[in-house]
Structure formats: C-alpha cells, structure tokens
Amino acid sequence: MKQLSALDAMFAYTETANTPMHIGQLLIYDPSTAPGGKVGFKDILRYIEGRLDGARIFRQKLVRVPLDLDHPYWVDDANFDLEFHVRHIALPKPGDWRQLCIQAARIYARPMDMNKPLWEYTVIEGLDNVEGVPKGSFAVLHKMHHAAIDGQSGLQMTLALHDLDAEMKPRTFDMQFQPEKDPNPVALLAKAQFNNIANPVRGLQNLQKLIPMPKRLFDVQREFRQRDDAKGSIPKTRFNKKLSPHRVFDGREFALSDIKKIREAFPGATVNDVMIAVVSGSMRGYLAAKDDLPEKTLKIGAPVSVRTDDDKDSAGNQVTMMQVGVGTHLADAGDRLKFIMEETRRSKAMTQALGAKTLMELSGAMPAGLTAAGTKMMVRAGLVERLNPAVNTVVTNVPGPMVPMYFAGAELVKSFGMGILAEGQGLFHVVTSYNGNVILTFLADRNIMPDPEFYATCISDSFADLMKAAAKQAASDAKKAKAKKSKQPKKPKKRVSSSAATAGRGRTKTTAK
C-alpha cells in the first residue's frame, strides 16, 4: 500500500464527468509482421497478461480516505480482471483517419471507473483507409489516470508492453503481484490525523531551501531581461472557457529531418522550440480566422520533468510547469520562433532558480483535507473560468523511442499522444516522437473547437510557414556571409627580388649537375 503525493492526489480530486483526469496514446500497428501475419484479440489479451508485472500500477486501485481527510492510497486489487480493462471495437467502413479520430475522441471522453485500476486499452480494428498505414492495421487507445503517472512514467509503462523485434520472447520482471485486502477505514482515519500534523511540519523544514531563492531570481532577471511585448497579463481566449463532456482529437506528423533544417537556420533552437512555434502559428491562424486574435501574446504551459535517476522507475507525477510566451502577436513565423527561443531560455532559468523540485515537495505541506476541499470547491464552483487563465494552452513534450517497436508481434507504425483538459483549459497539445518522426496532436473541447480538421490544417500551414522562414533565413545568412567575404581586403602578392630570383636560378643549375 502506497500513499499518493499531494500532486498526484490533485488529479483524483479534480476528476468530474466533464474533466476526466486521464492521459493516453493512440498507437497504430501493422499485424503483417506478427507470426502468421495476424493478431487476434485473444492474442493481445495473452500478450498483455504476460507483461503486467512490468508496472505495478497495472493492478493497483485507488482507495480514498473517508471524507478525503487524507490523500488516497494505491492498493493491489485482489479482484483484478484483465478483460474489464481491455476492450475491442471496429471502425465502420471505410475506416479512414477522420473516423478513427472521432471514435478515439468519444472513447477518450468517457471517465474511467475510479473503483478499478485506473487504465483502459481499447483495441480498434478496421483501419483500412488511413494514409501511411497498411490496410488491415489496428489501433490501441491507451487511457491511464494522471493520478498514477506523468508523461515519463507513462512512457515506461508503454515500453513494458513493447519489444524491439517481432519474436515475442518471454520477459521477466522483478515485481510480483501480491493482492491485498482493502485497508480498514478507521485505520485510514487514524493515520490521517498523524499525517495532517506531520506534513505541515515537513513543509516547514523544506522552507529553508527557499532562502537563496530571491537572490537567484534577481540574478536571472538581470541576466535574462524580458522583452516588453512578452510582459503583462495573459489574454483570455475561446480556449479558456468552461468545459463540456465532449472532445475532439487530431494531429499531424513531421519528419525530424525537416525540423533539423529549421534548427540549422535558427542556431540555438531546440526541437521543443520549433514545435512550440508550430503551436503558436496554428493558434494564431485559427484565432485570426475567427476574428478573435488578442493583441497581446498568448502564453503556454510547458510541463518540465524533475524526475531524477533515482525516481526513473517510480510511477506518479514528478513535474512542474514552465510558462512561455509564444509570440502570437507577431506575423512572421521566423520572428515568432526567435521570440520563443528567448522566452524558453528565460523560463528555464527561472524554473531552475525557483528550485522546481523543492516547490513540488512544498505542495504537500498543506493538510490533505484542506487541499481536497479547496480543489473540489475551485472546480465545482466554476472559479477557474472566472479568473484570468494561468496559461492559454499546454504543450507537453514526451520523447518516444526512435527505433521500431513491436506489440504482440505487430510493428508500431504511428504514435499519437493524448492530453488532458481542465476547467478553463480547453485545448491541450502533445509533442512526441517515434522512429524518425515528430508528432504534434491536440485534444480540445468539442464546444470550444467544433472544427478540429480546420485546426489540424492550421498546424500544417504553421509548419510550412516555418520551413519557408528557415529557407529565407538560410538564404539571408548566406548572402551576408558572401558580402562579408567580398569586403575583406585581398592579400598582396609576395614580391620576389631580382637577387633572390638569380640565386634561385643558380641553385637550380647546381642541382641539375
């Protein structure tokens, strides 16, 4: 039995019918690589069953403390039923990308049963007309509750279910399943009394780590001066409204080699900078088309992992959030990328100065009962919608494997991340990578974005604009380099004296003899 951290518990407290707190993936597989060229549903069940020991969270359920007077616990579920968690459907004909996105959004919008282990896999067959995907392929939609995992630990769960080849060799894991009885509610309440005294004391002990913070912040402010057009409050947009229970989903895929060209044209740019610039351009294009583009720059939240090597095998959340201005007020794609490069550099320095892991640890200082009550009040009273947004959208980057992966012998051909929506945050972006490609997907509230195909087009257009800006920048740099070279004075030719020339001829004749 293991207790949730304050950050993990927040995702359990904010779970409602309109805001299910799970994250996920949509993975597409080609079964032709499997033994016999086919993968049946029973094959998938057997395969997953053999990998459940790869992550303890697969068979753990959430047990709440009465009245939420303390944070919940993970308990190994004695009644675990694999077939409850793995479902099976088929797309109607013609089985194209749009139908897959619609079906994925509908499945993803449904909250999970909070009394069971908090994950679901839905196998989707009939992908016969998806561009870039072999006919007869199938997809698996993963749903995993954010109380259990963050992006990095979710990736570890995904890797536990995949192989580097199609041979499906048996794998062994250190973890052994040990089902246990649900803890006694009276015992949980007694423990809550102790924790609600001990946690604030531990929080006060951590306060000494904040003593150097003001000086560090001052140093960062002095070194990284923020542009005037990056300052100010965050504008409220159509993306920052109350949520419905309905979702839309789509995404686009880009070659890593093309992103490399953009990075080469703008030295110092990271893959993350480029993808944030793609999001910036797509949001600008979408809002401009709706005549709803604010004059001030929009700002995004970028989750930053504070997971150390010691934490790499643990579940739960080890993240903090970085705020980044994205230059949506700038018309030129190259100017937006330069703006973002400045902002991310400054925000990273600020995050380091604040001591992100320390701040995360301090989140557990408040008594759990107050945390639970305050969080639920914020959500149910709609207070989030009435306040200025903390960010306009979230862009999370979860790098994936860059080599082919296999599931039950079927090769993984496409990988799409799926995010999480909260009240006042109706648009979420996930950047991931797989086998030479970088994928940008988005999840949005259907009422906020009734036209997801148009937003996907805005993403494609934004990337095209960045490619043009990169070509323009490269041509400009080459022209400047050529002009600089032509202005350099030519070195005068070395004059040879007549005496030296005569001596040279004499030496030549002597050698000839």
N, C-alpha and C positions, 0 to 999 in steps of 0.2 A: 504494500500500500504506500503510495507516494502522494504528497500534497502538491497542488498546483501553486505556482508562484502567483503573485498579485497580478502580473501582466497576463499570464495565461487565463486566470480566473475572470479577468475583464471580458474576455471573449465569450465566456459562458454566461455572464450577467447580461450582456447586450444582445443575446440571442432572442429574436422575436420572429413572428410569421413573416414580416416584411424585411427583416435583416438577418437571414441565416448566416452564421459566422463560420462558414467553411471555405477552404481554398481547394484548388484542384488542377487537373490537367485533362486535356483531350488528346489521346495518343492513338495514332493510326498505324496499323500493322498489315504487312503483306504475308499471308499464310503460305505462299508457294515455297518458302524456304524451310518450312517445317517438315518433319518426317512424313512422307506420304502426300505432301503438298496441301494438307488440310489441317485446320484446327477447329475442333468441335467445342461446344460449351462445357461438356464433361471434361475434356482435356484441360480447359482453362481452370476449372474447379480443382482438379487434381494438382495442377501446377502451382496454383496459389497456396493450396493447403501445405505443400512441401516447402513453402517459403515463409510461413507465418512466424517462425522463430527468428526471422531476420530483424524484426522490430517488435518490442513488447507491446507497443500501443495497439497493434492489430487486435489483441484480445483483452484489452482493458476498457472498462466502462467508467463513467463519471458518477461518483456518489456525492450528493450535496449534503451539507451540514444543515440541520433543521433551522429554518428562518434565515439561512445564509449568514449565520453569525460567524462563520469562518470560511476560508476558501475550500473548495471541494477537493476530493481525493480521487486518484486513479486506483482502481481495484481490478484484479484479474477476474474476468467474468466466468463463473462456473457454468453458465448456460450458453456459452458462445455457440452460435450456429452460422457456419460459413455461408450457407445458401441464402440466409437473410441478407447478407452484405453484398453478394454478387448477383446482379440481375442480368436479364437478357431481353433485348428487343431487336426489331429490324426496321430499317428505314423504308417508307413506301417508295415505289418507283417514281422517278428514275434514279433515286439515290444520289443526288448531287450535293455540292458543298452547302448551298443555301438550306436545304432540308436538314442537313447534319447540324448546322448552326442553330436552326430553330429548335430541333429536338434536344440538342445539348443545353440550350438556354432554359428550356422547360424543365428538364431533369434537374439542372443545377439550381433552379429557383426553389425547389422543394426543400424545406427544412428536414434534417435528419431526426430520427428518434433519439432523444437525449438520454434515454434509459439503456441504450445499447452501446457497444463500442462504436466510436464516432467516425466511421468511414463507410463508404459505399463505392462499389465498382459496377458500372453498367456497361455490358458488352453490347455494342451496336453493330449489327450486320447489315449487308446490302449496300455498301459503298461502291456502287458500280459506275458512277459518273463524276467522280471528284478529280479535278485536274491535278496531274502529277502523282496520282495514286493508282496502282494496278487494279483492274476490275476484280471484284470478289474480295476486296480488303475488308477488314473490320476495325472498329474503333473501340477503345475502352475509356470511359469517362470516370475519372477518379474524383471523389469528394472526401476531404479529410478536414476535420474540425480544427479551426485555428487555435483553440484552447490546447490542442495536443501537439501541434507542430508549427514551425515557421517555414519559410521557403527552403532553408538549408537542410533542416531535419526531414522535410518532406521529400527532398531530393534523395536523401539516404534511404527512405522507405521505397522510393521508386527504383533505386539501384538494387535493393534487396530482391526485387521481383524481376530483374533482368539479368541476362547473360551476355558475354562477349561473343558467343557463337550460337549456332542453332542446334547444338548437340544435346542440350538439356541435361548436362551431367548433374547428379545429385549434389546438393550443397549442405554443409553442416554449419550450424550457428552455435555460439556459446550460450545463448539464452534458452532456458527451458520453461515451458508453460506450467505454472503452478496455480490452479484456480483456488480462490479463497472465498470465504463467506463474507457477505456484506457486513461492514462494521456496525456495531451497536450505536444507535442514535444518541443514547445517553452518554456513551463514552466519547463520541464526537463533540458533544456539547461541553463536556468536562475539559477536553483538550482545547476547545475554542477559548475557554476562559483564560487558560495559560497563554495561548498564542496572542490573544488580544492585549496582553500586558507585555509579553516578550518582544513582539515585533516592533512596537514603537521604541523600545529600549535599544534594539539592534539598529534601528534607523538613526537614533541619536548618535550612536557610536560611529556610524558612517559619515555623519556631518563633518567630522574633522577633515575628511578627504576633500571637502568643498572650500577649505580655507585658501588654497592657492588659486581658486577659480577666477576671482576678479582680476588679478594681475594677468593671468593667461588670456582672458577675454580682452583686456586693454591692449595687450601685445598684438593680438590677432587684428583688432580694429585698426591699429596703427599700420600694420603690415599690409592688410587687405582692405583698402578703402572701398566702400560700396558705391557704385555709380548712383547718381541722383535718380535716374529713371528706374532703379531697382528698389528704391525705398518706398515706404508708405504702406497703407493697409491693403489687404488682399481683396480684390473686387469680387462681388457675388455674381455668379452666372447661373444659367439654366441648369448647370450640372450640380448646383449646390442647393437642392430642394429636398422636401420630404419624399420618402420612397414608397413605391407600391410593391406588391409581392412579385411582380413580373420582371423578367430580364431579357436582354438581347446580348448576343455574342458574335464576334467575328475577329478576323486577324489577317495579317499579311506576312510574307516570308521574304527575306532579303539575303543575298549572297554575302558572306563575310568578306570576300574579295572586293566587292563594291564599297563596303564600309571602310575597308583599308584605304581605298582611293581617296575617300573623303578625309580620313585621318591624316593621310600624307599631305593633302592640300592645306590642312589646318594643323600645323605641328602642335603637339601637346594635347590634342583632342583624344579622348578615350572612346571606346565603343559605347559606353554608357552616355557620354556627352552627345554622341551622334544620335542615339536612339531617343534621348530626351528632346533633341532638336526636331526629330521626326514628329514626336507627340506635339511639340509646340506649334509646328506648321499645320498639323492636322486640326488642332483645336482652333487655331486662328482661321483656317479656311472654313471650318464648319460654322463657327460663330459669325463670321463675316457674311456667309450665305444666309444666315438667319437675321441679319442686321442687328446683331447682339454682341458685337466685339467691344469689350471695355477699352478705354484709352490707356489704362494702366496695364502693366504686365501681369499675366496670370502667374501663379506660383504653384509648384507641385511639391508633394511629399515624396521623398526617396528613402525607403527603409534602408538602414545600414546595419549589417550584422556585427554584433560584438562577441560572437561565438569564438572562443579560444580553442586551441588544440585539445585541451582537457575537456571541453564541452562538446566536441565534434560528434560524439556518439550518443549524446543525450537528446531526448525529444524536448518539446516545449519551445518557447519563444525566447530568443536571445537577440533582440533587435531594438534599435532606436530609430527616430525619424529625422531626416535632414530636410530642411526647407530650401527650395531652389527657385529663383525667378527664371522664367523661360523666354522672356523677350517677345511675347505675342504682340506687343505694340510696334515691333519692327517689321517692315515689309519684306526686307531682303533675307533670304534663308541663310546666307553666309554671315550676315550681321547677327542673326539670332544665335547661330552656333558659337560665335565669338563671345556673345553676351553670356551664354550658358556656361562656357568654359571658365569665365571669370567667376560666375556665381557658384559653380560646383566647387571650385578651388577654395573659395572663401568659406562656403558652408562646411566643407570637410574640415578646414582648420578650426572653425567654430565648434564643430562636434567634438573634435579632439580636445579642444580647450575646456569644454564643459565636462569632459570625462563621461562619455556616453554610458559606459557600464556602471559607473557609480550612480548616475541618475536612474538607471533601470533598477538598481538594487534599492534605491531610496523609495521607489514606488510601493514597496512593501511595508513602509513604515506606518502607514495609516491602519488602524484596526480594520479587520476584514469586513465586519458588519457595516461600518460606515462606507467603505469602498463599494460594497454591493448595493446598499441603499441609494447612495449618490449616483452610481452609474445607471441604475434602473430608473431613477427619477429623471435624469437627463434625457434618456431615450423615450420614455413613455409620455413625458410632458411636452415633448417636441421642442425642448430648449435649444438643441443643436441647430435647428432650422432657423431660429430667430436670431442667432448670433452670427457675426461675421465668420466665414469659413476659416479653418486653420490652414487649409490648402484648397486649391480648386480641383485637383485630381491627384491620384497616387500613381507613380511609375516605379515598379519594383523590378529589379534585375536578378534573375536566378539562373546563372550559367549552368547549362546542361552538358552532357557528355559530347565530345566532338568525334567520337568513333561510333560505328554501327552497334546497336543494341538489339537483343532478341528477347521475346516474351513467348513462352511455350513453343519455341522454335520459329516463331514468326518474326520477321525483321521489322523493327520500328522504322517507319518511313517519314512520319511527320509528328511533331510535338508542339502542342499549344498550351500555354499556361492560362489558368482561370483565377481571377482575383476575388475580392470581397468588397461588398458595398456596405456603407454605414449611413445613418441618417445625416443628411447634408453633404454626402459624398456619393453622388450618383453615377460616377464614371471612374473606372479603375483600369490601369494598363499593366500588362506583364510582358517583360522582355526576357526571353530565354534563348538558348542556342542548342543546336544539335547537328552534328556531322557536317560542318562547313556552312551552316546557315544560321542566321539570327532571325528570330520570330517575334513580332510585336502583335499581341492580342489585346482586346478590350472587352470588358463586361460593363453594361450600363443598365439603368432602369428603363423599362420599355416606355413609360410615360415621358421620361426626360429625353430619350432618344428613340423616337418611333421609326427612324430611318437608318438603321445600322449599316446598310450597304453603302449609303452615301458617305458615312463617316469613314468606312473602310477605303473608299475612293479617295477621301481627303488624305488618308495615311499614304497611299500610293503616290499621290500628287506631291505631298510634302517630301517624300524621299527623292522623287525625280527632281524637285527644286534644289535639294541639297547636292545631288550629283552635278547639276548644271553649275551651281555655285562653286563646287570643287574644281570643275574644269576651268571656270572663269578665273578662279584664284590661282590655279597652277599656271595658266597662260600669262597672267599678270606678273607672277613671280619670275617666270622665265624671261619675260620682256625686260623686267627691271635688272635681272642678272646680266642680260646681254648688254643693256645700256651701260651698266656699271663697268663692264669689262672693256667696252669700246672707249670709255672716258679715261681709262688708265693710260699714262704716257708709255710709249714704246721705248724699250731699252735701246740705246745707241749701239750700233755695231762696233765691235772692238777693232781699232785701227792697228795695223801691223807696220812697224817701221821698216825702212829700206835696209838698214843694217841687220835687223832680225831676219828679214827675208833672204839677204845674201848669205847669212850664217846658216840659214835653213837649207839653202841650195848646196852650200858647201858640205854640210853634214850628209845630205842625200847622196852626193857624188862619192863621198868617202865610203858610205855604206855599200854603194854599188860595186866598188872594188872588192 
